[in-house]
Amino acid sequence: MDYGQPIRFGVFVIPQVLAPKRPLEVAQIADELGYDLVGVQDHPYQRSFFDTWTLLTAMAMRTERIAVVPDVANMQLRQPALLAKAAASLDILSRGRVELGLGAGGFNEAVVGIGGPKLSPAEAVTALEEAIQVMRLFWTAGRGLRFDGKYHRLAGVNAGPPALHPIGIWLGAYKPRMLEITGRLADGWLPSFGYVQAADLTAGNERIDVSARAAGRDPATIRRVLNFGEPPDEDTPAVLSNLALQHGIDTFVVAEGGDDPRAHLSAFMADVVPRVRDAVAEARARL
């Protein structure tokens, strides 16, 4: 189950307020070392975390090449048209370096506590599906746009600006309905290792692929991005190569490291990344 996508690597940054310089410094280190993306979790109700979108904007302005991604945005608390505008704006300002990880939202009590809606899991998934449609419509930069959903509406908005590049929507999906939506509407799948194991990745990919084909889409165009927070060891290159070749993963988002993120990320880039890319390239060349 290898979809032939280039193998990419990213860094998952903790938006911790108690060490205010660290998230920006880690983003800069990742950019300098050649990582492909930096991801930030989205928990607005967490008092010790920065707001994710504010932090991503600051990261984008402090870096030159790396993509910035909410990993993943809590769509119970992010109004889709406004998020679409914010993403397009930052995409222009960063010269095309924005992608969007989206989730239906968890921690319902905390969501309600900060003023969000009280939705059942099924209702939250419906709201997310509507949000994807609203965002894609908004990115057309059309005039008088309308959308009449159960949870989200546009009532004649003049949208814009258009993004600099086609922003990918990657879904943090685990259950069947979310996986089906991923195959039908999204540009990528973004689960976290631990919440899923290798067998779950295979089953999830199969469900995504069936949904994509039913919608007339090529499953190989859908990115498979995995948050991989396991501490690296001598087996890590083989583990990641297997996840790529046997379970379809094309992008690995790894932890930022402990007290010395530069040393950690430098060692990972030097010792793990080339071995994974070489192993995948050699296996593909044999096909």
C-alpha positions in Angstrom: 0.0 0.0 0.0 2.5 2.6 -1.3 0.9 5.6 -3.1 4.2 6.8 -4.6 4.2 10.2 -3.0 7.5 11.9 -2.0 8.6 11.1 1.5 8.4 14.2 3.7 9.2 15.0 7.3 7.7 17.6 9.7 8.0 18.7 13.3 5.2 18.8 15.9 5.7 21.9 18.1 4.1 22.3 21.5 2.5 25.8 21.8 3.7 26.3 25.4 3.3 29.8 26.8 5.7 29.1 29.7 8.6 28.9 27.2 7.5 31.7 24.8 10.6 31.7 22.6 10.9 28.0 22.2 8.1 27.3 19.6 9.5 30.0 17.3 13.0 28.8 17.8 12.0 25.2 17.0 10.2 26.3 13.8 13.4 28.2 12.7 15.6 25.2 13.5 13.3 22.9 11.5 13.3 25.3 8.6 17.1 25.5 8.7 17.5 21.8 8.8 15.2 21.1 5.8 12.1 19.7 7.4 9.0 20.1 5.2 6.4 21.3 7.7 5.8 22.4 11.2 2.5 21.4 12.9 0.8 22.9 16.0 -2.1 21.4 18.0 -5.2 23.5 18.5 -6.6 23.7 22.0 -7.9 27.3 22.7 -9.3 26.3 26.1 -5.8 25.2 27.3 -4.7 28.2 29.4 -1.0 27.5 29.0 -1.0 27.3 25.2 -0.7 30.1 22.7 -3.5 30.5 20.2 -2.6 28.2 17.4 -3.3 30.5 14.4 -1.4 33.4 16.0 1.6 31.2 16.6 1.5 29.7 13.1 1.5 33.2 11.7 4.5 34.2 13.8 6.3 31.0 12.7 5.6 31.7 9.1 7.1 35.2 9.4 10.2 33.8 11.1 10.9 31.1 8.5 11.7 31.0 4.8 10.7 27.6 3.3 8.9 25.3 5.8 5.1 24.9 5.6 2.9 25.7 8.6 -0.1 23.5 9.6 -2.6 23.5 12.4 -2.4 19.9 13.6 -5.4 19.8 13.7 -7.7 22.9 14.0 -10.7 22.3 16.3 -13.6 23.1 13.9 -16.1 23.4 16.7 -14.3 26.6 17.6 -13.1 27.9 14.1 -15.7 29.6 12.0 -14.9 28.2 8.5 -15.2 31.3 6.3 -13.0 33.3 8.7 -10.5 30.4 8.9 -10.5 30.2 5.1 -9.8 33.9 4.9 -7.0 33.7 7.5 -5.4 30.7 5.7 -5.5 32.4 2.3 -4.1 35.6 3.9 -1.2 33.8 5.5 -0.6 31.7 2.4 -0.1 35.0 0.4 2.2 36.5 3.1 4.2 33.3 3.4 4.5 32.8 -0.3 2.4 29.6 -0.4 3.4 27.8 2.8 0.1 27.0 4.4 -1.8 23.7 4.7 -4.8 23.0 6.9 -5.2 20.1 9.3 -8.8 20.0 10.4 -10.7 18.0 13.1 -14.3 17.6 14.2 -13.2 18.6 17.7 -12.9 16.8 20.9 -13.0 17.6 24.6 -16.6 18.7 24.4 -16.8 20.0 28.0 -13.9 22.3 27.4 -15.3 23.4 24.0 -18.6 24.4 25.7 -16.7 26.1 28.5 -15.0 28.5 26.1 -18.3 29.3 24.4 -18.4 26.7 21.7 -21.5 24.7 20.6 -22.6 21.6 22.4 -22.6 19.1 19.6 -22.8 15.3 19.6 -20.0 13.5 17.8 -22.3 12.9 14.8 -23.3 16.6 14.7 -19.7 17.7 14.9 -18.8 15.5 11.9 -21.7 17.0 9.9 -20.5 20.5 10.9 -17.0 19.6 9.7 -18.2 18.3 6.4 -20.1 21.6 5.9 -17.1 23.6 6.9 -15.0 22.0 4.2 -17.5 22.9 1.6 -17.7 26.5 2.9 -14.0 26.9 2.9 -13.5 25.6 -0.6 -16.3 27.9 -1.8 -14.7 30.8 0.0 -11.4 30.2 -1.7 -13.0 30.6 -5.1 -13.0 34.3 -4.3 -16.4 34.6 -5.9 -19.0 37.3 -5.3 -22.4 36.8 -3.7 -21.5 33.3 -2.4 -24.2 31.4 -0.7 -24.3 28.2 1.3 -27.2 26.9 3.4 -26.1 24.2 5.7 -27.4 23.0 9.1 -24.5 24.5 11.0 -22.8 26.9 8.6 -24.1 29.5 6.2 -22.9 32.0 3.7 -25.5 34.7 2.8 -24.2 36.5 -0.2 -20.5 37.1 0.8 -17.9 38.6 -1.5 -15.0 36.3 -0.8 -11.3 36.8 -1.0 -8.4 37.0 -1.2 -7.7 33.8 -3.1 -4.8 31.7 -1.7 -1.5 31.8 -3.4 -1.5 28.0 -3.9 -4.2 25.3 -3.5 -4.3 24.9 0.2 -4.6 21.2 1.2 -7.2 20.1 3.8 -6.0 17.1 5.8 -8.4 15.5 8.2 -7.7 14.1 11.6 -9.9 11.1 11.0 -10.3 7.8 12.9 -13.9 6.5 12.6 -15.6 5.3 9.4 -17.7 8.4 8.6 -14.7 10.7 8.9 -12.6 8.4 6.8 -15.3 8.4 4.2 -15.3 12.2 4.2 -11.5 12.2 3.8 -11.7 10.1 0.7 -14.6 12.1 -0.8 -13.6 15.7 0.1 -10.2 16.1 1.7 -6.6 16.3 0.3 -5.0 14.3 3.1 -5.4 12.1 6.1 -3.7 13.2 9.4 -4.0 10.6 12.2 -1.6 10.2 15.2 0.4 7.1 15.9 -0.8 5.7 19.2 -4.4 6.5 18.4 -3.9 4.2 15.4 -1.5 1.3 14.9 -0.2 -0.1 11.6 -3.2 -2.3 11.1 -5.5 0.6 11.6 -3.6 2.6 9.0 -4.2 -0.2 6.4 -7.9 -0.4 7.3 -8.2 3.4 7.2 -6.5 3.7 3.9 -8.8 1.1 2.4 -11.9 3.0 3.5 -10.5 6.3 2.2 -9.6 4.7 -1.1 -13.1 3.2 -1.6 -14.7 6.5 -0.9 -12.3 8.4 -3.2 -12.9 6.1 -6.1 -16.7 6.3 -5.6 -16.3 10.1 -5.8 -14.2 9.8 -9.0 -11.0 10.7 -7.3 -7.5 9.0 -7.6 -6.6 7.8 -4.1 -2.9 8.3 -4.8 -3.5 12.1 -4.8 -4.6 12.0 -1.1 -1.7 12.7 1.2 -1.2 10.3 4.2 0.4 12.3 7.0 1.2 10.7 10.4 2.0 12.3 13.7 4.8 10.0 14.9 5.8 10.9 18.5 7.8 7.8 19.3 11.3 8.5 20.6 13.8 7.5 17.9 16.0 4.5 18.3 18.0 2.2 16.0 14.8 0.6 14.7 13.1 3.8 13.7 14.3 4.0 10.1 13.0 0.4 9.5 9.7 1.3 11.3 9.1 4.4 9.2 10.1 2.7 5.9 7.6 -0.1 6.6 4.9 2.5 7.4 5.6 4.2 4.1 5.9 1.1 1.9 3.3 -1.2 3.6 0.8 1.3 5.1 0.9 4.3 2.7 2.3 7.0 4.9 4.2 9.7 2.9 4.8 12.3 5.6 6.0 11.8 9.2 5.6 14.6 11.8 8.0 13.9 14.6 8.3 15.3 18.1 10.4 18.5 18.7 12.7 16.8 21.2 13.5 17.5 24.8 15.9 20.1 26.3 17.9 20.4 23.1 15.6 20.4 20.1 18.5 21.4 17.7 20.5 18.4 18.7 17.5 16.1 18.5 16.2 17.4 15.2 19.7 17.5 13.7 20.4 13.9 14.6 17.0 12.8 13.3 17.6 14.6 10.0 21.1 13.2 9.7 20.6 9.6 10.9 16.9 8.7 10.2 15.6 10.8 7.3 18.2 9.6 4.6 17.9 6.0 5.6 14.1 6.1 5.3 14.2 7.9 1.9 16.8 5.6 0.5 15.0 2.5 1.6 11.7 3.7 0.1 13.5 4.7 -3.2 15.2 1.4 -3.4 12.0 -0.5 -2.9 10.2 1.6 -5.5 13.0 1.1 -8.0 12.5 -2.7 -7.7 8.9 -2.6 -8.7 
